Amino acid sequence: MSTRVTVVGIGADGWSGLSAAARELVDGAAVVLGGERHLAMLPDVPEQIRQAWPSPLLEALPPLLAQFDGYDVVALASGDPLVSGIATTLVDLLGKDAVTVVPALSSVALARARMRWSAESTEVVTLVGRDPHLVARSLAPGLRLLVLSSDGSTPAEVAALLTAAGYGGSPMTVLSDLGSADEARVDGVAASWRDEAMPALNVVAVELVSSGARPLGFVAGLPEDAFEHDGQITKRDVRASALARLAPVPGQLMWDVGAGAGSVGIEWLRAHPTCRAIAIEARDDRAGRIVRNAATLGVPALRVVTGRAPEALEGLEAPDAIFIGGGATEDGLLDACWDALLPGGRLVVHGVTLETEALLAHRYATLGGELTRLHVEHAAPIGTFTGWTPARAVMQWAVTKAPA
């Protein structure tokens, strides 16, 4: 596809607010794409083709662009087209050399200006076309959030999530139609936020105040009680050790095989917003529990595959890292995982039985890596005194596949 697209950002002041150069680009384009609202702002241009964005966008966009292959196309967007905007989608689809971006003032910049919040003190969370539970990943006392809403119902959803997570005392401000004549501001507190729709174009500003909630932090090794589980969970000390060796890298994919409560995959995703993970779990009840844990802890994008490995691994995207928390002795499982792992990828396997230890010792002798035995003891009452209670020792084999 040889289509070239110039994405022009339009601020709240519409056509009149565009620079002369931007107006010339739009006027001179053979094809203009955009939302109905943006297209309605434009003056008439004889013989210019104007097409509203299709729905669903991601599926219908490639054939739409193919219609205009070879044309000079202008796409209209709100504010900065690279802030949760269409320009990002177009760059991913066409490549950066085929897309030119002419930004306007973004809603994020306007919201910071209205709140008098510096960029350095503010985290931006986009919920545009995304699950509202993403907010939960960013919860920490004192943090400021600017939440880009998907629609007018988002503020009430955010308020409910904050309240459920123990941040009901957090001040919230909804800034709608920023920069336009209809700009409005509504202030309140999450726990008492009114359950009614706001204008569709809005940004939610939140100053996080904990109402007794325990900060979870972003370092691997969340406490077990942060997860819903039935006892089948990788304990926090050995989980932290596993994640240190899995080494989450932005954009990379991990398989959590025999996921149990999903704790390793969830913590992989919490390491960076662009990390990806697939949890493979044989039991339906545990798979459902993983979905709930992922939402509660702010990583609803965790994909859950219900099925028994290695059969359930067939057809999955090749991973950059794999964790096997149990079931390593399943016939063919280790071979299937090793074969699927991308060059340079990391494999971490845990075992507590003699049979698994023997298998991992053999693999270590064959493939190398790092073989570690983890012994963890916790203080517990012994009568009127306190002593150490040991947990089962865990053998951990960690190995990196040779680069291509």
N, C-alpha and C positions, 0 to 999 in steps of 0.2 A: 504494500500500500504506500503510495507516494503522496498522500494527503498531507498538507502542511497547515497548521492551525495557529492562529494568533489569539491568545486568550486575553480579553480586555476586562479588567475589573471595573465595576460600576459602584460608586458610593451611594449613600442614601439620598444625595441630592440629584441623582439620576443623570440624564443626558447633559444637562447644563453644567454639571460638575466635572465633566471630562475635559481633558486638555484638548487643544486644537489638534494635536498630533493623533490622539486617540480617536477623536471624532472623524478625522480623515481616514483612519484605518477602517473604521466601521462603515463609513459611507462608500468606501472604495471596494469593499469586499463583494465577491460574487455570491457568497453564501454566508449567512449569519445564523448561528445556532445559539439557543439560550432558553431560559425559562420564559413562560408566558408573560410574567411581570416585567422582565427586562426587555423583551421584544416590543412590548406595548409602549416603552419609553422612546422608541426610535422614531425619527421623522421618516416620511415616505421616501424610498429610493426606487425609482422605476426599474423593473426587471430584476431587482435583487431577490434572491431566494432566501426565505426565512423559515426556519424549522424549529419547533419547540423540542426540548429534550424528550426522548421516548421514556416509557416506563414499562418494565423495569430497566433502569439505565444501563447497568453493566452488561446485560445480555443483548440489548438492542443497539448499543453504541457502535460496535464494529460494523454491522451491516449499514448503519446510517452513514458512517464516515466513508464506507466503500462506495456509496452512491455519488460522493463528491470527490472521488479520487482524481487528482490533478487540478482541482480548483484551489483558489486562495480562500480559506475559510476563516472567519472570525467567530470565536465563541465568547459569549458574555457570561460573567460571573459576578458574584457579590464581593466587594472589597478586594482583598488579596486572594487571588484564585489558587494560591498554594497553601492557604490555611483552611483545611478541610474542604477544599474546593475542587472544581472540575479539572483544573490544570494538572493536578497530581494524577488523576485517572488517565488523562490524555497522554501525559509523559510515559506512564507505565505501558500504555497501549501502543503508542507510535514511536517512542524513543525521544530523548531530550533534544536531538537535533531537529526534530520535526515540529517542535512546539516553542513558540515565543510567548512570553508572559509580560503583560503591561498591568501592574497592580494598581489598585486604589487603596485608600486608607482602610485597614481591616477592622472588623468588629472587635477583635482582641485589643488593638491599640486604642480604639474608642472607649472600650470598657475599662481598661486600665486608667485612661485619662479621667473618666467619670469617678472612679473609685480612688484616684490618687495613689495607685499601687504601682510600684516599680516592676519592671520585667523580671528583675533578679529575685524578687520576693514572691513571685506568682507562678503557679503551675497551671498549664492549660490542659483541660481534658475535653476531648471532642466526643459527643454522643450523637453526632450527625449520622443517622443510619446505623447506629450501634446500640448494643445492650446497655441500659443505664447502670447496670451493676459494675461497669468499668470504673465508676467513681470510687468504689470501695478499695481499689488498689492504692489510692492516694490519700487515705485517711491518716492523719497525724495531727496531734494538737498544735495549734498555732499556724498551720499551713494555710495559705490562701489559694483558693481554686477559682479559675474562670472556666465555667462549664459551657461549652457551645451546645445549645439545645437542638434536638432533632425537630421539635415542634412545640406547640403551646402547652402540651401536657408534661413536658420534661421537668419543669420546676417542681411540680407536685411529686413526681416520681423521685427526684433527687432528695426532696425533703423527707419522704418516707424512708428512703434508704439510709439517710444520715441518722434519722431517729432510731431506726432498728439497730444500727451499728453503735449506738451510744454517743452520737454526736448531735442529739436533738437540741442542744443549747446553742448551736452555731447560728450566728446572724447570716441571713441570706438577702441578697438584693437581686431582683430581676430587672435587667435593662433591656427594653424592647425598642425595636425600630430605631436603632442608634443612628444618629446623624440626620434623621429626617424630621419633618415638621410634626410627625406623630410620636416622636421619642417620648418614652415614659419610663418611670422608675417606681418599683414597688419594693418596700423593705419589710422584713419580718424575721422570724426565727423558725428554724426547721421544724421543731416539734409542734408548733401551732400554725404552720403554713396552711393557708386556705386551699381547699381542694377544688380549684377551678382553673380552667385553661387561661393561659396568658396569650398575648399576641404570638403568632407563629415564629417571627424573627426575634429571638431573644437570647441573651447571654445571662447565665446565673453566676453571680459572684458570691463566694462563700468564705467566711473566716472560720476555720474549724476550731470548735470548742468541745472538748471531751466532757461528757457527763458521766465520768467514771469508767469509760471504756479503756481497756488496756491497749496501749500502743503496740502494734505488732512488729513494726520496723521492716526493713527491707533486706536484712542479712539472712541467709539460709539457716534454718533450724527453728521454725515456729513451734511453739508448744503443741503437744498432741491435742489438747482441748480446744485449739483453734479450729480443729476439724471435727466434723461428724464422722464417727467411725464405730466399728464393731470389734475393735481390737486388732483388726488386720490393717496395720499402719506402720510405716517405717519410722522408728522412734527418732526424736529430734537430733540426738547426738550423732547417730550413724547417718541420718539423713543429711546433716550439714557436711559430714565427711564425703558422702557420695556426691553432693552437688559441687563441692570444691573440685572434685575430679571430673565431673561432667562438664564443668566450666561453661556456664551459659554465655552465649555470644549473641549480640543483637541480630535478629533475623533468622537465626538457625532453628532447626526442628529437632525435637527430642521425642523418642518413644518411651513411654513409661509402661513396661510390660508386666502384667499381673499387678495392676495399679492399686488394688485395695481401696484405700480412701482417696487416692489420687494426690497424695501429699507431695511427692517428688515432682510430678508434672506441674502442679500448681506453683510450687516454689521456683521452678525453672521459669515459668511465665512471669512471675512477679519480679524476676531479676531485671527485665527490660520490656517496655511495651511492645517491641517488635518480635520478641521471642515467640516461637510456636511450639505446640506440643500435642501429641496424641496419646491418650490413655487407653490401654487395651486391658479389659477386665472381663472375665468369663461369666460372672454372676450378675444377673439383672439388678438385684437389689443394691449391690455395691456400685454398679454403673450409675444408677440413679443418685446414689449418695455422692459420687464424684461430681456430677453435674451441679448438685446443690453446694458442695464445698467450693467449687470453682466460682460460682456466682457470689457467694458470701465473701470470698477473699479477693474479689475484683478482677478475676481473669475468666470471664464467661466464654471466651473464645476457645477454651480447652475442648478439643474434639474427643469424644468418647466412643470407642469401638467396642461393642459387646460381642465377645467370642473368645474361644480358647486359642492361645498361641501354641504352635506356630501358624496354624491354619488362618487365624484372624489377621495375620500380618500381610497376607497376599494382597497385592494391589495398592498398598499404602505407599505414599511418597517416601523416598529414601531419606533416612535421618542423618543428622550430624552427630547425634549422641543417642545412646540407648541405656536405659536403666532396667535391670531385671532384679526385682526385689524378692522374688520367690519363684519356685517352679523351674529352676535352671536345669533340673534333671529330666524335664519333659523331652521326650525323644525328638531330636532335630531342632530344638529351640535355639541353642547356642549357635549352631551352624547357620540357621536361617537369619539370626540377628547379625552375625559377623558378615555374612554375604551381603546383607542389605545395607550395612553401614557404609557411608560415603568415605572416600579416602581422607585421611586426617581426622576422622571421627573418633569419638570416645565411647567406650563400652565400660559400664560399671555393673558388676554382678555381686549380689549378697547371698550368703548361704549360712545356715545354722546347723544343718545336719551333717553327719559324717559322710554320707553319700555325696552331698553337694560339695563338701570340702575336698573330697578326693577328686571330683570332676574339675574343680577350679584349680587345684594344684597341678593336675595334668595339663590343663590349658595354659597355665602360667609357665610350665616347663617348655611347652611347645611354642607359645606366642610371645612370652615375656610379659612386660608390663610391671605392675606393682601389686604385690600380694600382702595384705595387711589383716591382722586379727585385732578386732576392736573389742575391748572389755570395758564396760561401763558399770559403775556402782553408784547407787543413790543412798543417801542417809535416810534411815527409817528407825522408828522406835524399836528398842529391844527391852521390854519391860519398862522400867523407869529411866532407862538409859537410851543412847542413840548409837546405832551401828550402821555398817555398810551392807546393803542388799544388792548382790550382783544380778545383772540381767544376763540373758544368754549371750555368750560370745558370738560375734558375727565375723565371718571371714569375708573380706572384700577384695575382689579382683578388679583392677582398673587397668585398661590397656588402650593405647591409641593406635589406630590403623595407620599404616604407612601412607604418606601422601602419594598422589598419583605421579 
